[in-house]
Amino acid sequence: MNALPAPEAGRVEIRVTVAEGRVRAADIRSLRPLSIVSRFTGRTVGEIVPMLALLHGPCGASHAAALHFAGAAAQGRAVPTEETAAWIRRLAGERVAEHLGHLAAAEALPDFASYETRRRLRDMLAAARVLARGMGSLDRPAATLLEAAARLDLGDRTAKPTAVPPEPAHPVDPLTGADDPAILAGLAADPDFPARPALEARCPEAGPAARCGDTAAAPGMAIRARRTEIRAALAEIDGTATDPAWIAGGGLGDGAGFAAVESPRGRLHYRVAIAADGRIREARVLAPTEWNFHPQGPVARMLVGLPADHGAVEHGAVEHGAVEHGSGGDPARDAERVLARRVAAFDPCVPFRIVWEAADA
């Protein structure tokens, strides 16, 4: 078999080996650029935080918050309660925007085709994005977002997934705050840890489904989890609920500090070291995509055993609507679409590509 080219920068490549109509192996390779913040060593945290919110497309507010809180911890500064509350409001706005965008892309909102629904969706997305940017007072964008949310139907709170054929078991192993000490040890000991993290032979799952106690490998769970988290984020914004788990952090000594932020895609970790003059000496960032798309992680576990022929088309049509746009009646293309949708449920922060390989005879 001819060797395939190396993965492109800023992309996750998934090579699936197919035999007898099923995926028999999944080889996941991630080649992502260095964290943006690592390129700004020698600058102060205060200079970089506003840049991160703009430079990071997905989860920009989460990255900005993680650096802000890690930098404060490294310098021994306690972040005031009001300041923390404002950051959490921004993070909640970002989560609403990210999750709502996914529901729209999946056409998973009731009466999605109607002009009125789409107008309300645009209003809510715009307000959520303004809140996430955190420019000036947050009260007005928060009120605008809550008003828009009151007019948009997110869908059934209790809908159950359609029955589907049996699949391989996917045990739930969520990434949680209890994993922070082991992650911090890994970040401190190994500069390559962010690219290939592992916890005592575990590769846990990050993201909304995992936070809701399930897995994005379960058909339809990612959509349900996003609806649940949008409602919880709106409650955070209007003050009817407070969840301290959005941000964690602390000093590590010797001018180092860490922060863990529950970003829309999962738990995001920053470890930074600050020099005596207040400039960043070192920054190590572990994004949730590295857990989900680890070679032995939840996406790889999900893929192995899945149908990859016409059976996959039928399965996908039931659960993910992967065939409704059509592909000229080509079962192979339809199967590709189904697997792509299953992978997309884990929401990588960079594009992904699936490469199909036949098993060696």
C-alpha positions in Angstrom: 0.0 0.0 0.0 1.4 3.4 -0.9 2.4 5.7 1.9 0.0 8.6 2.4 1.3 12.2 2.9 1.8 13.5 6.4 -1.2 15.3 8.0 -1.5 19.0 7.2 -0.9 21.6 9.9 -4.0 22.6 11.8 -5.9 19.5 10.9 -6.9 16.2 12.4 -6.5 13.2 10.1 -8.4 10.0 10.8 -7.4 6.9 8.8 -10.0 4.2 9.0 -9.3 0.6 7.9 -12.4 -1.1 6.6 -13.0 -4.8 6.2 -16.2 -6.8 5.8 -18.3 -3.7 5.9 -17.0 -2.4 9.3 -14.3 -0.1 10.6 -11.6 -2.4 12.0 -9.0 0.2 13.0 -8.8 4.0 13.4 -5.5 5.8 13.3 -5.9 9.4 14.4 -3.1 11.9 13.9 -3.3 15.5 15.1 -0.9 18.1 13.7 -1.9 21.4 15.3 0.0 24.6 15.4 1.6 25.6 18.7 -0.7 27.4 21.1 -1.0 31.1 20.1 0.0 32.2 23.6 3.3 30.3 23.4 4.3 32.6 20.5 4.0 35.6 22.8 6.6 34.8 25.4 8.3 38.0 26.5 5.0 39.9 26.6 2.8 40.6 29.6 -0.4 38.7 30.4 -2.4 42.0 30.2 -1.2 42.6 26.6 -2.0 39.1 25.4 -5.4 38.4 27.0 -7.4 40.8 24.7 -5.5 39.4 21.7 -6.5 35.8 22.5 -10.1 36.5 22.5 -9.8 37.8 18.9 -7.1 35.5 17.5 -8.7 32.2 18.7 -11.7 31.6 16.5 -13.3 28.8 18.5 -13.4 29.4 22.3 -11.6 32.7 22.2 -13.1 33.9 25.5 -12.2 30.6 27.2 -8.5 30.9 26.1 -8.5 34.6 27.3 -10.0 33.6 30.7 -7.6 30.7 31.1 -4.5 33.0 30.5 -6.0 35.7 32.7 -6.6 33.5 35.7 -3.4 31.4 35.3 -1.4 34.7 35.0 -3.0 36.1 38.1 -2.3 32.9 40.1 1.3 32.9 38.9 1.7 36.5 40.2 0.0 35.8 43.5 -3.0 38.0 42.7 -6.4 37.1 43.9 -9.1 37.8 41.3 -11.9 39.7 42.8 -15.3 38.0 43.0 -17.0 40.6 40.7 -14.2 40.2 38.1 -14.7 36.4 38.2 -18.4 36.8 37.8 -18.0 39.0 34.8 -15.7 36.4 33.2 -18.2 33.6 33.9 -20.9 35.7 32.2 -18.6 36.0 29.1 -17.9 32.3 29.1 -21.6 31.5 29.4 -22.3 33.8 26.4 -19.6 32.0 24.4 -21.1 28.6 25.3 -24.5 29.8 24.1 -23.0 31.1 20.8 -21.0 27.9 20.1 -23.7 25.5 21.0 -26.4 27.4 19.2 -24.3 27.5 16.1 -24.0 23.7 16.2 -27.8 23.3 16.6 -28.3 25.6 13.6 -25.8 23.7 11.5 -27.5 20.4 12.3 -30.9 22.0 11.7 -31.8 20.7 15.1 -34.2 23.6 16.1 -38.0 23.3 15.8 -39.4 24.9 12.7 -35.9 25.7 11.5 -37.0 26.4 7.9 -39.3 29.3 8.9 -38.1 32.9 8.5 -39.2 33.8 12.0 -37.1 31.0 13.6 -34.0 32.0 11.6 -34.5 35.6 12.5 -34.7 34.8 16.2 -31.7 32.5 15.9 -29.7 35.4 14.3 -30.7 37.7 17.1 -29.7 35.3 19.8 -26.4 34.4 18.2 -25.5 38.1 17.7 -26.3 38.9 21.4 -24.3 35.9 22.7 -21.2 36.8 20.6 -21.3 40.4 21.9 -21.5 39.2 25.5 -18.6 36.7 24.9 -16.4 39.6 23.6 -16.8 41.4 26.9 -16.4 44.9 25.6 -17.7 47.5 28.1 -20.6 46.8 30.4 -22.0 43.3 30.1 -25.5 44.1 31.4 -26.9 45.3 28.1 -25.7 42.4 25.9 -26.8 40.0 28.6 -30.3 41.5 28.7 -30.5 41.4 24.9 -29.4 37.8 24.8 -32.0 36.8 27.5 -34.7 38.6 25.6 -33.8 36.8 22.3 -33.6 33.5 24.1 -37.1 33.8 25.5 -38.4 34.0 21.9 -36.5 31.0 20.5 -37.6 27.4 20.9 -34.5 25.2 21.5 -36.5 22.0 21.2 -37.9 19.2 23.3 -36.2 18.9 26.7 -37.2 15.2 27.0 -36.8 13.9 23.5 -35.4 10.4 23.4 -33.2 9.1 20.5 -34.7 7.0 17.8 -34.1 3.3 18.2 -31.0 2.2 16.3 -29.2 -1.1 15.7 -26.9 -2.3 18.4 -23.4 -0.7 18.5 -20.2 -1.4 20.4 -20.3 -0.3 24.0 -18.8 3.2 24.7 -18.1 3.5 28.4 -18.4 7.0 29.8 -15.1 8.4 31.1 -15.4 12.2 31.4 -12.6 14.6 32.0 -13.3 16.5 35.3 -11.7 18.8 37.8 -10.5 15.7 39.7 -8.1 15.1 36.8 -6.4 18.6 37.2 -3.5 17.5 39.5 -2.4 14.7 37.1 -2.7 17.0 34.1 -0.7 19.8 35.9 2.0 17.2 36.7 2.1 16.2 33.0 2.3 19.8 31.8 5.1 20.6 34.2 7.2 17.5 33.4 6.9 17.2 29.6 6.7 19.9 27.0 5.1 17.4 24.6 2.3 16.5 27.0 -0.2 18.9 25.4 0.2 17.1 22.1 -0.2 13.6 23.4 -1.8 13.7 26.9 -2.5 10.6 28.9 -3.7 9.9 32.5 -2.7 6.5 33.9 -3.5 4.8 30.6 -6.8 6.7 30.5 -7.9 9.0 27.6 -11.0 10.6 29.0 -13.7 12.5 27.0 -14.1 16.2 27.1 -17.1 18.3 25.9 -20.8 18.9 26.6 -21.9 15.3 26.4 -19.2 14.3 28.9 -20.1 17.1 31.2 -23.7 15.9 31.1 -22.6 12.4 32.2 -22.8 10.7 28.8 -20.7 10.4 25.7 -20.9 12.1 22.2 -20.5 8.5 20.9 -24.1 7.9 21.9 -26.3 8.8 18.9 -28.0 12.1 19.4 -26.4 12.8 22.8 -24.2 15.8 21.6 -27.4 17.6 20.4 -29.2 17.0 23.7 -26.2 18.0 25.8 -25.9 21.3 23.9 -29.6 22.1 24.5 -29.1 21.3 28.2 -26.0 23.5 28.4 -27.5 26.4 26.6 -30.3 26.5 29.2 -27.8 26.2 32.0 -25.7 29.0 30.6 -28.7 31.3 30.2 -29.5 30.7 33.9 -26.0 31.7 34.7 -26.3 34.9 32.7 -29.6 35.9 34.3 -28.3 35.1 37.8 -30.8 32.4 38.7 -28.0 29.8 38.9 -24.3 30.0 39.8 -21.8 27.2 39.1 -18.3 27.6 40.5 -17.0 24.9 38.2 -16.5 27.2 35.2 -13.0 28.3 36.3 -10.4 26.8 38.5 -6.9 27.9 39.2 -4.0 28.3 41.6 -0.4 29.2 42.1 2.3 26.6 41.6 5.3 28.4 43.0 8.4 29.8 41.3 6.3 32.3 39.3 4.0 29.6 37.8 0.3 29.3 37.9 -2.5 27.4 36.2 -6.1 27.7 35.2 -8.7 25.2 34.0 -11.7 26.6 32.1 -14.8 24.7 31.0 -14.9 25.9 27.4 -17.7 25.0 25.0 -15.6 22.0 23.7 -14.5 20.8 27.2 -12.0 21.5 29.9 -9.1 23.7 28.8 -5.9 23.8 30.8 -3.2 26.6 30.9 0.1 26.5 32.8 2.1 29.7 32.6 5.3 30.9 34.2 5.8 34.7 34.7 9.2 36.4 35.1 9.9 38.9 37.8 9.3 41.8 35.3 5.8 40.5 34.7 6.5 39.0 31.3 5.5 35.4 30.2 8.5 33.0 30.4 6.6 29.9 29.3 3.1 28.8 28.5 1.7 25.3 28.0 -1.8 24.8 26.8 -3.8 21.6 26.7 -7.0 21.9 24.6 -9.9 19.4 24.9 -9.5 18.4 21.2 -6.3 16.6 22.2 -8.3 14.3 24.5 -11.1 13.5 22.2 -8.9 13.0 19.2 -6.1 11.1 21.0 -5.0 8.0 19.1 -6.5 5.9 21.9 -9.2 8.4 22.8 -13.0 8.4 22.6 -13.3 9.1 18.8 -11.0 6.1 18.0 -12.9 3.9 20.4 -16.2 4.9 18.9 -15.1 4.3 15.3 -13.8 0.8 15.7 -16.7 -1.6 14.9 -19.0 0.9 13.3 -20.6 -0.2 10.0 -18.9 1.4 7.0 -21.0 0.2 4.0 -24.7 0.5 3.1 -25.6 -0.5 6.6 -24.0 2.6 7.8 -26.2 4.6 5.4 -29.3 3.2 6.9 -28.0 3.7 10.4 -27.0 7.3 9.7 -30.3 8.1 8.0 -32.2 7.1 11.2 -30.0 8.9 13.7 -28.1 11.7 12.1 -29.9 12.6 8.9 -26.7 12.1 7.0 -28.4 11.1 3.8 -31.1 13.7 3.5 -28.9 15.9 1.2 -28.2 13.0 -1.0 -25.0 11.9 -2.7 -26.2 10.6 -6.1 -27.1 7.2 -4.6 -23.4 6.3 -3.9 -23.4 4.1 -0.8 -19.7 4.7 -0.2 -20.2 8.5 -0.2 -23.2 8.2 2.1 -21.2 6.0 4.5 -18.5 8.6 4.6 -21.0 11.3 5.4 -22.4 9.2 8.3 -18.9 8.6 9.8 -18.1 12.3 9.4 -21.2 13.3 11.3 -20.3 10.8 14.1 -16.8 12.3 14.3 -18.2 15.9 14.2 -20.2 15.2 17.3 -16.9 15.4 19.2 -16.5 19.0 17.8 -12.7 19.4 17.1 -11.4 22.9 17.2 -9.7 22.4 13.8 -10.9 20.7 10.6 -10.7 17.0 10.3 -10.4 14.6 7.3 -11.3 10.9 7.1 -9.1 8.8 4.9 -10.4 5.4 4.0 -8.1 2.4 3.6 -9.0 -1.2 2.7 -7.6 -3.9 5.0 -4.6 -5.7 3.6 -5.6 -9.1 2.1 
